[in-house]
């Protein structure tokens, strides 16, 4: 078949000529245990809908599946079900410990990997490793319960589940012949030393939209699957074209039996009440494992179907099963075989290879290329259909019991306008199967290289009136939409604007649309987070979880309030980006010059507030920025050297004199400000360029001397600089923890380079020592901006005390290199992210697999937290580019 370049498919999709992205990896990895599915009185989502209910209970707001796909509205889903002959349940979804069960919070206990995907998902590949011995559910739960926050997590591989290679590698691959003709190829490889048997059930099902009595799903009649006399399965749905499913024969040429049931809750099992229908959601489990032969519908119809393959595979061998589904108008005529099936996979894979050759600068056989390719694949696989209408969720559905009255004063009651029903980039589809707005901003930086339209649309989506609150707040995440995340949305908007096209052809309409809504968000920040009107901001944990000595989302035990170095610096960062956007828009519309002047003056006022002697957040004695505790009786700087004191580096901008000259309105007000506000204009550095034609102004929080002092700490290997990036807390607090006593109780912050040793914010993330890619990348960009202004004459020791003097842009490359090392094999072939895990050292079927964790151990680079939080960790691709191009 003829090749179609991926860029052509993207353009056809953007122009709505052909809907190449209609089908994709949009299934969640976990729908159970989420806020959306929680109808409890006390908001205990983990207990209300546990994993043990998931196989038997229809979801209200979404679906989940194993290495699955769905359409953009998650109406029709496809995923795998597996059974090794020993497990107590059919493996249809990923298992993990709940927040209360895990010793570091929720924790997925499976080994799965996203290996490849094109941006249109015309080719996709993922891998699940399935033990041949009984899956140790009870042991994993027991170990999680018995281990403390000071212990490492007990993982599946620690149980011996993969010993002697006794496991299955299950590869799920997808290729699109046309936008609505989708090929599914499942390959199972026996890695063990003996012949083994596995049950494989590629299954299709309709999301249950018919039982609730809701009026927003667009499905008036119950959809239907039914087996025809020709052996094909016909599907009908109110809002989808007629679809046909075909299954190939088994590898031995025999025809695998087809199973049918309904995607309905087993009310009898879970709640001891009558079922809506005889055939229910868990029928395949009961049919195969419990041998209930009447559990399935013998009439071969329903809303869930599967082909049941029983495969006996010799050691070291593999077996393949195939399925295909297509719209009526895209019936290929011939379904399986080399030309009809295998050649489609080969072509779509070749197109994907061709696309990445233009995206990744490294050679295709290099480790840098391998890391980048898997990072991009994981980013693309982390798209998810996300459905949550808060008003409907609060009041309940017509045909279901009314939710408890406590919900009227409970979670998210102030967000009744929120109407989410979109494909959204998720942090991690198991541990974080809900969006986090500041995470998403970072996701869009690598996404801009893959799919610029998707990146822009995602950023605009969160500014739309059905997401953004009327007061201008951007929703944080489903556990608390009103929580406070760092204001990085404007930065992501401007970065995507600049990244997707050269200057002359950039999408100014996108930038202007975003800017208008970002003004609302900026006003919300100013009105809500500057309690004394002094340009010193506070309130909220700002996404850095346990970084402070107190829980910053709650009233302080001391009374009073915090003036936050990071809160204030984040606001300055927001301000300087808005200034930059306004100046860009003013190039073609002079009305934006007024807004540029407004943000310029506001930014300089924040600089003055932060740096003012005696009343600011700069500590001259230490040479660092600290939070300050303000009470009725005292002012106390909280001398914790943490990322809080490095965030001020982010807020910097160089203004070119030649640009200012082209904006007369802005120049006039700038000149007036410099003349009439000398106490503030002292914060603006000016440099005449060597050619004498123009100069540069530098706006930044730390001035030259302050910058050198902060960088001395940041580039010190005994403080912030790790072999693998910049730590979130200085290592100095290992031997010198910060402590404060309040009313007889001691509060302490000490260096914890790995998982959290507190339960603050659930204990599943930690900012007291590990390395976080998101803020590291902002540091890299900040150093490059400072270097652009200061040039080759401004050098610092890197590392501190080494005698090695570097320009700031070279320091940025050094940090990029250290971050990249987390994922690249060392001299012993070990990737630090996998630490000393013997599987990745010794098993050839593991060694080239990479996980992109939430954060990384501050000393060893070992991956911590959510194992698939590729969203912002995928920004390592930008670090790899700097390393490859240096």
C-alpha positions in Angstrom: 0.0 0.0 0.0 1.1 3.6 -0.6 2.6 5.6 2.2 0.9 8.7 3.6 3.2 10.9 5.6 2.3 11.5 9.2 2.4 15.2 8.6 -0.2 14.8 5.8 -2.4 12.8 8.1 -2.1 15.5 10.8 -3.1 18.2 8.3 -6.0 16.2 7.0 -7.1 15.8 10.7 -6.6 19.5 11.4 -8.7 20.4 8.3 -11.3 17.8 9.3 -10.9 16.2 5.9 -10.2 12.8 7.4 -10.6 12.0 11.1 -7.3 10.2 11.7 -7.4 10.9 15.4 -11.0 9.6 16.0 -9.6 6.3 17.5 -6.7 6.4 19.9 -5.4 5.4 23.3 -8.1 7.2 25.1 -9.1 4.6 27.6 -8.0 5.3 31.1 -5.8 2.7 32.9 -7.9 3.2 36.0 -11.5 4.4 36.3 -12.2 2.8 39.6 -11.2 4.7 42.8 -11.6 8.1 41.1 -13.5 11.1 42.4 -15.8 11.0 39.3 -17.1 7.5 40.3 -17.4 8.4 44.0 -20.9 8.7 45.3 -20.1 8.2 48.9 -21.2 10.5 51.8 -17.7 11.2 53.0 -15.7 11.4 49.7 -13.8 8.2 50.3 -13.3 7.4 46.6 -10.9 4.5 47.1 -13.3 2.6 49.3 -16.5 3.4 47.4 -15.4 1.9 44.1 -12.5 -0.6 44.8 -10.6 -2.7 42.3 -12.6 -5.7 43.3 -15.8 -4.1 42.0 -14.4 -3.0 38.7 -15.0 -6.2 36.8 -18.6 -6.4 38.0 -19.8 -2.8 38.1 -20.6 -0.4 35.2 -18.8 2.9 35.4 -20.7 6.2 35.3 -18.2 8.6 33.8 -15.7 6.6 31.7 -14.0 3.2 31.1 -10.7 1.6 31.7 -9.0 -1.3 29.9 -5.7 -3.1 29.4 -3.6 -1.6 26.6 -6.8 -0.5 25.0 -8.2 2.1 22.6 -11.5 3.9 22.1 -13.1 6.6 20.0 -12.9 10.2 21.1 -16.0 10.0 23.2 -15.3 6.6 24.6 -18.4 5.1 23.2 -16.8 1.9 21.8 -13.8 0.5 23.6 -11.3 -2.2 22.9 -9.0 -3.8 25.3 -7.4 -7.1 26.4 -8.4 -9.7 28.9 -5.9 -12.4 29.9 -5.8 -15.4 32.0 -2.8 -17.6 32.9 -4.8 -20.5 34.2 -3.9 -19.7 37.8 -5.1 -16.2 38.7 -8.3 -15.8 40.8 -9.6 -13.1 38.4 -9.5 -12.4 34.7 -6.8 -9.7 34.0 -8.8 -7.0 32.3 -7.2 -3.9 33.9 -4.1 -2.9 35.8 -4.0 -3.5 39.6 -2.4 -1.4 42.2 -2.6 -0.3 45.8 -5.0 2.4 46.8 -3.9 5.6 48.6 -4.6 4.2 52.1 -3.0 0.8 51.2 0.4 1.9 49.8 3.2 2.9 52.1 3.7 5.9 49.8 0.2 6.4 48.6 -1.5 4.9 45.5 0.9 2.7 43.6 0.3 0.7 40.4 1.7 -2.8 40.8 2.1 -3.8 37.1 4.8 -3.8 34.5 3.7 -2.2 31.3 5.4 0.0 28.7 4.3 2.4 26.0 6.6 1.6 23.1 5.5 3.6 20.1 2.8 5.9 18.6 2.4 8.3 15.8 0.7 11.6 16.7 -2.4 10.5 14.8 -2.3 7.0 16.4 -2.2 5.5 13.0 0.4 3.1 14.5 0.7 2.3 18.2 2.5 -0.4 20.2 2.5 -1.2 23.9 3.7 -4.0 26.1 2.3 -5.7 29.2 4.3 -8.3 31.2 2.0 -10.9 32.6 3.4 -13.5 35.2 2.8 -17.1 34.4 2.5 -17.9 38.1 -0.5 -16.7 40.1 -0.6 -12.9 40.4 0.3 -12.1 44.1 -2.6 -9.7 44.9 -2.7 -10.6 48.6 1.0 -10.4 49.1 1.3 -7.0 47.4 -1.5 -5.6 49.6 0.0 -7.1 52.8 3.5 -5.7 52.0 2.1 -2.3 51.3 0.2 -2.4 54.6 3.1 -3.6 56.7 5.8 -1.3 55.2 6.3 2.2 56.6 7.0 5.5 54.9 10.7 4.9 55.6 10.7 1.7 53.6 10.9 1.2 49.8 7.8 0.1 48.0 7.3 -3.6 47.4 7.0 -4.1 43.7 5.7 -6.9 41.6 9.2 -8.0 40.6 10.2 -8.2 44.3 7.7 -11.0 44.6 9.6 -13.2 42.2 6.8 -13.0 39.6 9.3 -12.7 36.7 11.8 -15.2 38.1 13.4 -17.5 35.5 11.7 -15.6 32.8 8.3 -17.2 33.6 6.2 -14.5 32.2 4.4 -13.5 29.1 5.3 -10.5 27.0 1.9 -9.3 25.6 2.3 -6.8 22.8 -0.7 -4.8 21.7 -0.3 -3.1 18.3 -2.7 -1.0 16.3 -2.6 0.3 12.7 -5.2 2.2 10.7 -5.8 1.3 7.1 -8.1 4.2 6.9 -9.3 6.5 9.7 -12.1 4.1 10.6 -10.6 0.8 9.6 -8.5 -0.2 12.6 -6.3 -3.3 12.8 -5.5 -4.9 16.1 -2.6 -7.4 16.5 -1.9 -9.1 19.8 1.4 -11.0 20.1 2.1 -13.1 23.1 5.7 -14.2 23.7 6.6 -17.0 26.2 9.8 -15.8 28.0 9.8 -18.9 30.2 11.7 -22.2 30.0 8.7 -24.4 29.4 5.7 -24.6 27.2 2.8 -22.6 28.8 -0.8 -21.8 28.1 -2.5 -18.4 28.1 -6.1 -17.3 27.4 -6.3 -14.2 25.3 -9.6 -12.3 24.9 -9.5 -9.3 22.7 -12.8 -7.6 23.7 -15.0 -4.8 22.6 -17.6 -3.1 24.7 -19.9 -0.1 24.7 -19.5 2.4 27.6 -22.7 2.2 29.5 -24.5 5.5 28.7 -28.0 4.2 28.8 -28.8 3.1 32.4 -28.5 6.5 34.2 -31.3 8.5 32.6 -28.9 11.4 31.8 -29.5 13.7 28.9 -26.0 14.7 27.8 -24.6 11.5 26.4 -26.3 11.7 23.0 -27.3 8.0 23.2 -31.1 7.7 23.2 -31.3 3.9 22.6 -29.2 1.2 24.0 -26.5 0.2 21.5 -26.2 -3.4 20.3 -23.7 -6.0 19.2 -24.9 -9.1 17.4 -23.3 -12.0 15.5 -24.3 -12.4 11.9 -24.5 -15.6 9.9 -21.4 -14.5 8.0 -19.4 -14.7 11.3 -19.0 -10.9 11.5 -20.2 -8.9 14.5 -22.5 -6.0 13.6 -22.6 -2.9 15.9 -25.3 -0.2 16.1 -25.1 3.0 18.1 -27.1 6.2 17.9 -24.1 8.4 17.4 -21.6 6.2 15.6 -21.8 4.8 12.0 -22.5 1.1 11.7 -19.4 -0.8 12.7 -18.3 -4.3 11.9 -15.9 -6.4 14.0 -14.1 -9.4 12.5 -11.8 -11.8 14.4 -9.1 -13.9 12.7 -8.8 -17.6 13.3 -6.5 -18.9 16.0 -2.8 -19.5 15.1 -3.6 -23.2 14.6 -6.3 -22.3 12.1 -9.3 -23.2 14.3 -12.1 -20.7 15.0 -12.1 -19.3 18.5 -15.5 -19.1 20.2 -17.2 -15.8 20.5 -18.5 -14.6 23.9 -21.3 -12.0 24.5 -22.7 -10.3 27.5 -23.9 -6.9 28.7 -21.9 -4.0 30.2 -24.3 -3.9 33.1 -23.6 -4.1 36.9 -23.8 -7.4 38.6 -26.2 -6.0 41.2 -26.8 -9.5 42.7 -23.2 -10.0 43.5 -22.3 -6.5 44.8 -25.5 -5.3 46.4 -27.7 -8.4 46.8 -30.5 -6.9 44.6 -32.0 -8.0 41.3 -30.0 -7.5 38.2 -31.3 -5.4 35.3 -30.4 -8.2 33.0 -29.4 -11.8 33.2 -26.1 -11.2 31.5 -23.8 -8.8 33.3 -20.3 -7.2 33.1 -18.3 -9.9 34.8 -19.7 -12.7 32.6 -16.4 -13.6 30.9 -14.6 -13.9 34.2 -17.3 -16.2 35.5 -17.5 -18.2 32.3 -13.7 -18.9 32.1 -12.5 -19.0 35.7 -15.7 -20.1 37.6 -16.8 -22.3 34.6 -20.4 -20.8 34.7 -21.3 -21.7 31.2 -24.7 -19.9 31.3 -23.0 -16.6 32.3 -22.7 -15.6 28.7 -25.5 -14.9 26.3 -26.0 -17.9 24.0 -27.9 -15.8 21.6 -24.6 -14.0 20.7 -25.7 -10.5 21.3 -25.1 -7.8 23.9 -23.0 -4.7 24.6 -19.7 -6.6 25.2 -18.1 -9.3 23.1 -14.8 -11.1 22.9 -13.1 -13.9 21.0 -11.7 -16.5 23.3 -8.3 -17.8 22.2 -6.5 -20.5 24.2 -2.9 -20.5 23.2 -0.2 -23.1 24.0 3.2 -21.5 23.3 6.6 -23.3 23.5 9.4 -21.6 25.4 11.0 -18.7 23.5 8.2 -18.8 20.9 5.3 -16.4 20.3 1.7 -16.6 19.0 -0.4 -13.9 17.3 -4.1 -13.2 17.3 -5.8 -10.6 15.1 -9.0 -8.5 15.0 -10.3 -5.6 13.0 -13.1 -3.2 13.1 -14.4 -0.7 10.5 -17.2 1.6 9.5 -19.6 0.5 6.9 -18.2 2.9 4.3 -14.6 1.7 4.9 -15.0 -2.0 4.6 -11.7 -3.2 3.1 -13.2 -6.4 1.7 -10.3 -8.6 2.7 -9.5 -8.6 6.4 -6.4 -10.7 7.1 -3.3 -12.0 5.4 -0.1 -10.3 4.3 -1.4 -7.6 1.9 -4.7 -6.9 3.8 -3.2 -6.9 7.3 0.5 -7.2 7.7 1.5 -4.8 5.0 -0.7 -2.1 6.6 1.2 -2.5 9.8 4.6 -2.3 8.0 3.5 0.8 6.1 2.2 2.7 9.1 5.3 1.7 11.1 7.5 3.0 8.3 5.6 6.3 8.2 6.0 6.6 12.0 9.8 6.0 11.7 10.0 8.6 8.9 8.1 11.2 11.1 10.4 10.7 14.1 13.5 11.0 11.9 12.5 14.6 11.5 11.6 15.2 15.1 14.5 13.5 17.0 18.0 14.9 16.2 19.9 11.8 17.3 20.8 8.9 15.1 18.1 6.2 15.1 20.4 3.6 16.5 21.6 5.8 19.4 20.4 5.5 23.0 19.4 9.2 22.9 17.0 8.3 20.1 15.7 5.3 21.9 14.9 7.3 25.0 13.3 10.2 23.1 11.2 7.8 21.0 9.8 6.0 24.1 9.2 9.3 25.9 7.2 10.6 22.9 5.3 7.3 22.7 4.4 7.4 26.4 3.3 11.0 26.1 1.0 10.2 23.3 -0.4 7.0 25.0 -1.2 9.2 28.0 -4.1 10.9 26.3 -7.4 10.0 27.9 -11.1 10.6 27.5 -12.0 12.6 30.6 -15.7 13.0 31.5 -16.9 14.9 34.5 -19.9 17.2 34.7 -19.9 18.5 38.3 -23.5 19.7 38.4 -24.8 16.3 37.3 -22.4 14.5 39.6 -23.5 16.5 42.6 -27.3 16.0 42.1 -27.2 12.5 40.6 -29.0 10.9 37.7 -32.7 10.5 37.2 -32.7 6.7 37.3 -30.2 6.2 40.1 -30.4 6.8 43.9 -29.9 10.4 44.9 -26.4 11.1 46.2 -26.1 11.8 50.0 -27.0 15.4 51.1 -23.4 15.8 52.4 -22.3 16.3 48.8 -24.1 19.7 48.7 -21.4 21.0 51.0 -18.6 18.7 49.9 -16.0 18.4 47.2 -16.1 20.8 44.2 -19.5 22.3 45.0 -18.1 25.7 43.8 -17.4 24.3 40.3 -20.9 23.6 39.1 -20.1 25.2 35.8 -17.4 22.6 35.0 -18.4 20.4 32.0 -15.5 18.2 31.0 -16.0 15.7 28.1 -12.7 15.8 26.1 -9.5 14.0 25.2 -6.9 15.4 27.6 -3.3 14.8 28.2 -3.0 13.0 31.6 0.0 13.0 34.0 -0.3 9.2 34.4 -3.4 7.2 33.4 -3.2 4.9 36.4 -1.9 6.9 39.4 -3.2 10.3 38.1 -6.1 9.4 35.7 -7.3 13.0 36.0 -5.8 16.2 34.6 -3.6 18.5 36.6 -3.5 21.9 35.0 0.1 22.8 35.8 1.3 19.3 34.7 -0.5 19.8 31.4 1.2 23.1 30.7 4.6 21.2 30.7 3.1 18.3 28.6 2.5 20.8 25.8 6.2 21.7 25.3 7.1 18.3 23.8 3.6 18.0 22.3 4.2 21.1 20.3 6.8 19.2 18.3 4.5 16.2 17.7 1.2 17.8 17.1 1.0 21.6 17.3 -2.7 21.8 16.8 -3.3 19.4 19.8 -0.9 21.5 21.9 -2.7 24.7 21.2 -6.2 23.2 21.6 -5.3 21.8 25.0 -4.1 25.1 26.3 -7.1 26.9 25.0 -9.4 24.3 26.4 -8.5 25.1 30.0 -9.3 28.7 29.4 -12.8 28.0 28.0 -15.8 29.0 30.1 -16.7 25.4 30.8 -13.3 24.8 32.4 -12.1 28.2 33.8 -14.2 29.5 36.8 -16.1 32.8 36.3 -13.6 34.5 38.6 -10.7 33.5 36.4 -9.3 30.5 38.2 -8.1 27.5 36.2 -9.3 24.2 37.6 -6.5 22.3 39.4 -7.5 18.6 39.5 -10.6 16.6 40.4 -9.8 16.1 44.1 -9.9 19.9 44.6 -10.5 22.0 41.5 -10.1 25.1 43.6 -6.6 24.3 44.8 -3.7 26.5 43.7 -1.2 25.3 41.1 1.7 27.4 39.9 0.6 29.8 37.1 2.6 28.3 34.2 -0.2 28.3 31.7 0.8 31.6 30.1 4.4 30.4 29.8 3.2 27.2 28.0 1.0 29.3 25.7 3.9 31.5 24.6 6.4 28.6 24.3 4.0 26.7 22.1 3.3 29.8 20.0 7.0 30.3 19.3 7.8 26.6 18.9 5.3 25.6 16.2 6.2 28.0 13.4 8.9 30.6 12.4 8.1 34.2 13.4 6.5 35.3 10.2 3.9 32.5 10.1 3.0 32.1 13.8 -0.6 31.8 15.0 -1.3 35.2 16.4 -5.0 34.4 16.7 -4.2 31.6 19.1 -1.9 33.9 21.2 -4.5 36.7 21.3 -7.3 34.4 22.3 -5.3 32.9 25.1 -4.0 36.3 26.3 -7.6 37.6 26.8 -8.5 34.7 29.1 -5.1 34.7 30.8 -5.9 38.3 31.9 -8.8 37.0 33.9 -6.6 34.4 35.5 -3.9 37.0 36.3 -6.6 39.2 38.0 -7.8 36.2 40.1 -4.2 35.7 41.3 -3.8 39.4 42.2 -7.1 39.6 44.0 -6.9 36.3 45.9 -3.3 35.8 46.7 -1.8 39.2 47.7 -3.4 39.5 51.2 -1.7 42.8 52.2 -1.5 44.4 48.7 2.3 44.5 49.0 3.1 42.4 45.9 4.1 39.5 48.2 1.9 36.5 47.4 0.8 33.5 49.5 -1.9 30.9 49.8 -1.9 27.3 48.6 0.7 24.6 48.3 1.6 25.7 44.7 2.1 22.1 43.5 5.2 21.6 45.6 3.4 19.4 48.1 5.5 18.9 51.2 8.3 21.4 50.4 7.5 23.7 53.3 7.7 23.2 57.1 3.9 23.7 57.3 1.0 22.5 55.1 0.6 25.6 53.0 -3.0 24.8 52.0 -4.2 24.9 55.6 -4.3 27.6 58.3 -0.9 27.9 59.9 -0.5 26.5 63.5 1.2 29.8 64.4 -1.5 32.0 63.0 -0.7 34.7 60.6 0.3 34.0 57.0 3.3 33.1 54.8 4.8 35.5 52.3 6.0 32.8 49.9 9.2 33.3 47.9 7.9 30.8 45.3 4.3 32.2 45.3 5.6 35.7 44.7 8.2 34.5 42.2 5.6 32.4 40.3 3.5 35.5 40.1 6.4 37.5 38.8 7.0 34.8 36.2 3.3 35.0 35.2 3.7 38.8 35.0 6.9 38.8 32.8 5.4 36.2 30.4 2.3 38.3 30.0 4.5 41.3 29.3 6.4 39.3 26.7 3.1 38.2 25.1 1.7 41.8 25.1 4.9 43.0 23.4 4.6 40.3 20.8 1.0 41.2 20.0 1.8 44.9 20.0 3.9 44.4 17.0 0.7 44.3 14.9 -1.8 45.9 17.3 -0.7 49.0 19.2 -3.6 48.6 21.7 -1.5 45.9 23.4 1.1 48.5 24.3 -1.0 49.6 27.2 -1.1 46.1 28.6 2.6 45.7 28.1 3.1 48.9 30.2 0.8 47.5 32.9 2.7 44.2 33.2 6.1 46.0 33.1 5.2 48.2 36.1 3.6 45.4 38.0 6.7 43.2 37.5 9.1 45.8 38.7 7.0 46.4 41.8 7.2 42.6 42.6 11.0 42.8 42.1 11.1 45.7 44.5 8.9 43.9 47.1 11.0 40.7 47.0 14.4 42.4 47.2 13.6 45.2 49.6 15.8 45.3 52.7 14.0 44.3 55.8 10.6 43.7 54.3 11.3 41.4 51.3 12.1 37.8 50.8 15.8 38.1 50.0 18.1 37.2 52.9 21.3 39.2 52.5 23.1 37.3 55.2 22.6 33.9 53.5 22.3 35.1 50.0 19.1 33.2 49.2 15.3 33.7 49.0 13.2 32.3 51.8 9.5 32.2 52.8 8.7 34.6 55.6 6.2 33.9 58.3 4.2 36.9 59.4 2.2 36.9 62.6 0.8 39.7 64.8 3.9 39.7 66.9 6.8 38.7 64.7 8.4 38.3 61.3 10.4 35.1 60.8 12.3 34.0 57.7 12.0 30.2 57.2 15.6 29.5 56.3 15.0 26.4 54.2 17.2 26.1 51.1 14.7 24.6 48.7 13.3 25.0 45.3 11.2 27.8 46.8 14.4 30.0 46.7 15.2 29.0 43.1 11.9 29.8 41.6 12.8 33.5 41.5 15.3 32.6 38.8 12.5 31.8 36.4 11.2 35.3 36.2 13.5 37.1 33.7 13.2 38.8 30.4 15.5 40.7 28.0 14.0 43.7 26.3 15.7 44.6 23.0 16.1 48.4 22.5 15.3 48.0 18.8 12.0 46.3 19.7 11.1 49.1 22.2 11.8 51.7 19.5 9.1 50.2 17.3 6.5 50.5 20.1 6.3 54.2 20.8 3.5 54.1 23.3 5.3 51.5 25.4 8.6 53.4 25.0 7.1 56.6 26.2 5.7 55.1 29.4 9.0 53.1 29.9 11.0 56.3 29.7 8.6 58.1 32.1 8.9 55.2 34.6 12.7 55.1 34.4 12.8 58.9 35.0 10.2 59.3 37.7 10.5 56.0 39.6 14.3 55.7 40.2 13.8 53.6 43.3 12.3 50.9 41.1 14.2 51.5 37.9 17.3 50.5 39.8 16.1 46.9 39.4 16.5 47.1 35.6 19.9 46.3 34.2 21.0 47.8 30.9 23.7 46.7 28.5 25.0 48.5 25.4 25.7 46.0 22.7 29.1 45.8 21.1 27.9 47.1 17.7 26.6 50.2 19.5 23.4 50.1 17.5 21.1 49.0 20.2 21.1 47.9 23.8 19.3 45.4 26.0 17.3 45.8 29.3 17.2 42.9 31.7 14.2 42.4 33.9 14.8 39.8 36.5 14.2 39.2 40.3 17.9 38.5 41.3 20.2 41.2 40.3 23.8 40.4 39.2 25.2 40.0 42.7 22.2 38.1 44.0 22.2 35.9 40.9 25.8 34.8 41.6 25.0 34.0 45.2 22.0 31.9 44.4 23.9 30.1 41.6 26.7 29.3 44.1 24.2 27.3 46.1 22.4 25.8 43.1 25.6 24.5 41.4 27.1 23.1 44.6 27.1 19.3 44.6 26.8 19.4 48.4 23.7 21.5 48.1 21.4 21.4 45.0 23.5 20.0 42.2 23.0 16.2 41.9 24.7 14.0 39.4 21.2 13.8 37.8 20.0 17.4 37.9 18.9 20.0 40.5 17.5 18.7 43.7 14.3 20.2 45.1 15.9 20.7 48.6 19.5 21.3 49.4 21.5 18.3 50.6 22.8 20.5 53.4 19.5 19.7 55.3 20.6 16.1 55.6 22.9 17.0 58.5 21.3 20.3 59.3 17.5 19.9 59.2 15.4 23.0 59.6 13.2 22.8 62.8 10.8 25.1 64.4 8.8 24.6 67.6 5.2 25.8 67.8 3.2 25.4 71.0 5.4 22.5 72.1 5.3 20.7 68.8 8.3 20.4 66.6 8.0 20.9 62.8 11.0 19.7 60.7 12.2 19.7 57.2 15.2 17.4 56.4 16.7 16.1 53.2 14.8 13.1 51.9 16.1 12.3 48.4 13.6 9.5 47.5 10.0 8.9 48.4 8.3 11.0 51.0 8.6 10.1 54.7 5.5 12.1 55.6 1.8 11.7 54.7 1.5 15.3 53.8 -0.7 15.4 50.6 -1.1 11.7 50.7 2.6 10.9 50.8 2.9 9.9 47.2 5.1 12.7 46.1 8.0 14.4 47.7 9.7 17.8 47.2 12.3 17.5 50.0 15.2 16.4 48.0 14.3 14.5 44.7 14.8 15.8 41.2 11.7 17.1 39.3 12.0 17.5 35.5 9.4 20.3 35.3 11.3 22.8 37.5 14.6 21.7 36.2 13.6 22.6 32.7 12.5 26.1 33.9 15.9 26.5 35.5 17.6 25.5 32.2 15.6 28.1 30.3 16.3 30.8 32.9 20.0 30.2 32.6 19.8 30.5 28.9 17.9 33.8 29.2 20.4 35.3 31.6 23.3 34.2 29.4 21.6 35.9 26.4 21.8 39.2 28.3 25.1 38.9 30.2 27.0 37.1 27.4 30.5 35.4 27.7 31.8 37.7 30.4 29.5 36.4 33.0 30.8 33.1 34.3 30.3 31.0 37.4 32.0 27.9 38.9 30.2 24.8 37.8 30.3 22.8 40.0 30.9 25.2 42.8 34.4 24.9 44.2 35.7 23.0 41.1 37.5 26.0 39.6 35.8 25.2 36.3 34.3 28.5 35.1 31.3 28.3 32.8 29.0 30.6 30.9 25.4 30.3 32.0 24.3 28.6 28.8 27.0 26.0 29.4 25.6 25.5 32.9 22.2 24.9 31.3 23.7 22.2 29.0 25.4 20.6 32.0 22.1 20.3 33.8 20.5 19.0 30.7 23.2 16.4 30.4 22.8 15.3 34.0 19.0 15.0 33.6 19.5 13.0 30.4 21.8 10.6 32.3 18.8 9.4 34.4 17.6 7.4 31.3 20.8 6.6 29.5 22.8 3.5 30.2 25.9 4.1 32.3 29.3 2.3 31.7 27.8 -0.9 33.2 24.7 -0.7 30.9 22.5 0.3 33.8 19.9 3.1 33.5 19.9 5.1 36.8 16.1 5.4 36.6 15.9 1.6 37.1 18.5 1.7 39.9 19.8 -1.8 40.8 16.8 -3.7 39.6 18.3 -7.0 38.3 15.6 -7.5 35.6 16.7 -4.4 33.7 20.4 -5.5 34.0 20.1 -9.1 33.1 16.9 -9.9 31.2 17.3 -8.9 27.5 13.5 -8.5 27.3 13.7 -5.7 29.9 16.9 -3.9 29.3 15.8 -1.5 26.6 12.5 -0.7 28.3 12.3 2.8 29.9 9.9 4.2 32.4 9.4 8.0 32.9 8.7 8.5 36.5 7.1 11.3 38.4 10.4 12.3 40.1 13.9 10.9 40.7 16.1 10.2 43.7 18.3 13.1 44.5 21.5 11.1 44.8 21.0 8.0 42.6 18.6 9.1 39.9 16.3 6.2 40.7 12.7 6.7 39.5 10.1 7.5 42.2 6.4 8.1 42.5 4.1 7.4 39.6 6.0 5.1 37.2 4.3 6.4 34.0 4.0 10.2 34.7 5.5 10.8 31.3 3.6 14.1 30.9 6.1 16.5 32.3 9.0 13.9 32.4 8.7 13.8 28.6 10.3 17.2 28.7 13.6 15.3 28.9 13.3 15.2 25.1 14.2 18.9 25.1 17.2 18.1 27.4 18.4 15.4 25.1 18.3 17.8 22.2 20.6 20.2 24.0 23.0 17.3 24.7 22.9 16.0 21.2 23.3 19.4 19.6 26.1 20.7 21.9 
